[in-house]
Amino acid sequence: MSGLDELRRRAAELLPELAAGAGDRELARELPRAQIRALAAAGLLTFRIPVADGGAGAGVAEVFDFLVSLAAADSNIAQALRPGFGRVEHLLTASPAERERWFPRFLAGDVFGNAGWEVGGASGEVRTRIDADGVVNGSKYYSTGALYADWISAAAVDDSGEKVFFTLPRDREGLELVDDFDGIGQRLTASGTTRLNGVKVHPGEFAKPPPRSAGRSPVSAFMQLYLAAVQAGIARNALTDAVAFARERSRPIQHSDAARSVDDPYVRHAVGEISARAYAAEAAVLRAAAAIDRAWAGELAPDLLTEAAVEVAQAQYVAAESALRAAELLFDVGGGSAVARRHNLDRHWRNARTVTNHNPRAWKAAVVGAYRLTGAQPPVNGLF
């Protein structure tokens, strides 16, 4: 059995267990620490690590096939692991020294989180400071997955105004992780505040950023498509709950000719549309993933990277629309009982809405439209 086949086997064993408790965990606000540890111990964060480095050597489409299924089992867990999967993608473009340092940590089952955006300033602004002695002071928000992680990646600005990137062990003195994320959805992603209070960064913990002239990065396309994969998983999960609710709990409306909800034509229509939406979202994600694979196969040629960025933007738009619509249609499958808190069916819309708000989907459509009409290139930044 190949490394990739073995990872697929392990995923097939673990994902049903994750799915079985996802709704209850969200209702009780029970952080899925054990579940994330199980995924990491099973090597399911190592799909993309090359065979020569001890990984499965999977392609982009192969890892996204897994990620959609992971998000369908528990979209909170999938989102919380986004920094780790993104770190592997970054390492594929990094120096041999960086790969030799960090790939073994993934293979040993370590989990990576992110202390990213800050609040209170302009979008993307970094106000956290690092001095000449490598001491960092500042505060981050949207620290996705940090509470589950062994390692935290962050950025600060040095005395010359340049951004400096580094990765710290979570037990470093002065590093404080706060469970205060208050989003309406994706509540268990542990995306709260990270405080850096006089944190010392050692020389071997700095990462070399790509040169400013490097152009478009396949990592950005991967990270954006990751959001679409989470949305596709949410749509599939909404379908699972719609079918179960119609079969087990729902009753036909009083003036329906059907004796059972599963025979009601409007319930059938709702479930059919949810199914189509989930199908479209997943198909779009996998097609865009294939475009990223083509860019890698073409040695990251600029035209292939541009086409991948456009396809990912299209997939994001389709996945966002599909997840939101599927989550809304779920309530047309049941009557008043469908809104009972104990069923927690609203989590699908809340989760989809929260993921969608990472990057406005209108911008995705507008950028694609400009490219098709005039050849205007998508922006070269982390959002494309």
N, C-alpha and C positions, 0 to 999 in steps of 0.2 A: 504493500500500500504506500503510495507516494505521500510526501509531507502534506500536500494540499488535500488529498483524499482523507488523511487522518484528521486534519482540522475540520473538514466537513462532517466527519463522523462525530467528533466531539461536540460540534455545534448542534447537530441533530439530537444529541443527548441532553445538552444543557438548556437550549432555548425553550422547550416546553415547560421546564421547571421555572424559568424566569417568567414566562407568560402567566403561569397559574397564579402567581401571587402579586402580579403587577398592580391590579386595581386596588387590592386591599392595602398594599404598601402605600399607595398614593393617598387613600382615604385616611390612613393612620399616620401619615407623614413619617414612615419608617424608611430611613436611608438604606439603600441596597448595598451596603458595604460587603456583605458576604457574597452576594451574587457577582459583584464586580471582581472580587478576589478570585472567585471560581473561574470566571472567564479568563483572567490573566494567567492563572495557574495552568489552564488548559492550553495556553499558547494562542488564544484566539485574538490576540492583539498583534500577532507576528506574521500575518498573511503575506505582507509585501516585502519582508526581509528576504534578501536574495538567498538562494540555496547555498552559495559559497560562504555565506555568513551565518549559516545555521537555520535559516528560515524556510518558508514554503515556496518562496519565489513566485507568488501569485500575481496575476495581472490586475489592473485596476477594475475591470469588469467583474472579475472573480471576487474581489473583496467587497464590491458594492452589492453583489448578489447576497453576500452574508449580511451586510449592514442593513439592507432593507428588512431582512428576516429578524435581525436583532431589534430593530426599531418596532417591528410589528409585535414582538414579544414584550418589550418595555422601552418606550421611546425615551424615557428619562435616562436609562442606562446607556442607550446608544448615544445620546447627546453628551453625557458625562465623559464618554470615552473619545470624543472627537479630538481633543488635544493630543492624545497618545497616537492615534492613527495619523494625525497631521504631522506629528514629530517624526514618525517613520518616513513619511513622504519627504520631509525636509532633509533627513539624513541621506536619502537616496541621491540628493543633489549636493551633498556636503563633502568635505574632505575625507580621505581614508582614515585619518586620525579620529575625527568625530564619530565615524561609523564604528570604528574599533572600540571607542569608549562607550557608546550608548547602545548599540545593538545587543551586546550581552546582557544588559540590564532588562531589556524587553524579554529576551529569551529566558531570563531567570524569573519572570513573572512580575516585574515591577510595573507600576502604574504611573502615568505621567499626567499632570494637570497643568493648568494655565492660569496665571494671574495677569489678565490682559487689560481691557479697557478701563479708563478712569472716568469719573463723573465730575461735572462742574466746569469743564473747559470745552474747547472746540472738539468736534468729532475727530478721534484719532490722536488727540494731543496727549503727550506724555509729560507729566510734571514731576514724577518720581525722580529723585536725584541720586547720583552716585558720585562720590568724591574720588580724589586721586588715590586714596588708600583702599578703594574698593568697598566703601561702606555706603549702604543704600538706606534712604529714608523716603517714605511715601506710602500711598494707599491705592489699592486697585479694587475695581468692582468687576462683576461678570467673570469670576474666577472659576470657569467651568471645570468641574470634576476635581477641584483642588482638595476637597475634604477626603476624597478616596485615594489620593495619590501618594506615592513615595517621593516624587520629584516634582518641583514647581518651576515652570519657566516664566520669566518676566523680562521686562525691559525698563531701562531708566535712561536719563539724559545726563551726560557727563558735563564737566566744566566748560567744554568747548561747544556744547549744544548738540552733540551727536548722540544718537540712540545707541545704547549698549544692551546687548542681549545676554542672558545668563540663565543657568538652571541650578536650583538649590535643592538639597535634601529637605524634606518637610519639617524635620526636627531641628533645623538651624536656629540658633539663638536669635531672638528678635523677630522671627517669622511667625505671624499670628493669622490663623485661618478662622473666619467667623461664619457661622451658619445663619446668615441673615437674608438670603435671597427671598424676595417677596413677590415673584411673578405670579400671574394668574394661572399659568401652566408650566409644565416641565419643572415642577416644584422640587423634585428630588435630584436635580442635576448638580446640586451643591455649588451653585454659581454665585456665591456671596462675596464678601469682602476679604481681601488679603492685605494685612498691614505689615509693612517692612520698617521696623523700628531699630535703626542702627545695625542692619544685617550685613555681615561681612561676606563678600564674594571672593573666593580664592581664585588664583590664576587659572587653574584647570577647568573652572566652571563657566567661563565665558564662551559664547558661541560667535563665530565669525559670520556677520550678516553678508548677504549677497551684495556685490557691487551695484551701485545705483544704475549703472549702464547695462546691467544684465538682461534687461527686457522682461518679457512676460514669463511667469513661472508656472510650471505644471502644478506646483503645490497649491497655488490660489484656486485653480480650477477644481482640484481635488477637494479642498476645504469647502468650497461653495456647493459642489455636488453632494457633499456629505449632508448638508442641510436638506437638500431635496430628497435624499435617501431616508432621512428621518421622517419627512412628511409622507413619503410613499408608504413607509411602515405604519404610520398613524392611520392612513386611509385603509390599509389592509386590516388593521386591528378593528377599525370601525365596522368593516364588513363582517368580521368574525362575531362581534357583539350584536350586530343587526340580525344576523341569521339566528343566533342563539336566542335573542329576545323574542323574535317572531315565532320561533318554534316552541318555546318553553313558557313564555309569560304573557304575550300579547293576546288580546281578544279583539275580534272584528268590531267595528263601530256598529251601533244599533241598526242603522238602515242598510248595512251591507248584506248582500245575498250569500256571502260566504259563511260557512259554519266554523271555519278555522281561519286564523290570521294568515297562515301560509297560503290559503286559497283566495285571499282578497286581492283583486287585480292591482289596487293602488299600493298595497304592501309589496307585492311582487315587483311593481315598477320601481319603488324606492330602493329595494334591495338590488335590483338589476342595475340601477344607475350607480349605486355605491360600488358595486362590483366593477363596473366599467371605469369609474373614476380611479379606483385602486389599480386597475390594470394599466390605465394610461400613465399614471404616475410612475409605476415601476418600470414600464417599458421605456419611458422617457429617460429615467435615471440610467438604465442599462445601456441605452443607445449613446448617451453622453459619455458614459464611462468608456465605451469603446473608442470614442473620439480621443479621449486622453491616452488610451493605450496606443492609438495610431501615432500620437505625437511622440510618445516614448520610442516607439519602433522607428520613427523617422528622425531620431536623434534630436528631438525637441526643436525641429525647424520652426522658425517664426510663423510661417503660414499655417502649419498644423496646430500650433499653440493657439493662434487666433481663432481657428475654426473650433477648437475644443472649448475655448472661452464662450463662443457664441452658442454652441450646443448646450453647454452647462447652463447658461442663462435661460435658454428655452426650457430646459428640463426643470429649472427652479420655478419658472412661471407655471408650468403645467402641474407640477407636484403641489405647489402651494394652493392653487385653485382647486385641485382635486381633493386634497386633504380637508380643506375648509368645507367644501360642498358635501363630501361624504360624511363628515362629522355632523353637519346640519341635518342631512337627510335621515340620519339614524333615528331622529325623533319622530319622523313620519311613519316609522315601523311600529311604534307603540303609541298608546294613548297617554292619558295623564300619568299613568304609573311610570312611564319612561323617564320622567323628570325626578323621580324619587332619589334622594341623596344616596341611599344605600346602593343603588345600581351604579352610580358614578359614571354614567354615560357621557356627562358633560366634559369629562377629562379629555376626550378626543378633540373636541373643538378648542378647548383651552390650550391643549398642548400644540395643536396645529397653529393656532393664532400666535402663540409665543414664538415658535420656530420661525414662522413667516415674518415676524417683526424684526428678525435679525437684519434683513436687508429688504427694502421696499421692492415688491415685485414689479411695480410700475416702471422702475428704472431698468429692470431686466428686459422688459418688453421694448422700452424705448431705445435701449442700446442695440438690441437685435434689429429693430426696425431701421435705425440709422445705418447699420452695417449693410443690410439688404438693399436699402435705397441708394446710398451714396458711397458705400465702402468705408465709412468712418470706422476706425478701429475702436474696439471696446477699451475702456480705461485700463491702464497698466497699474493695478493696485490689488490689494488683498480681496476686493469684492468681485473681481472678475478673473 
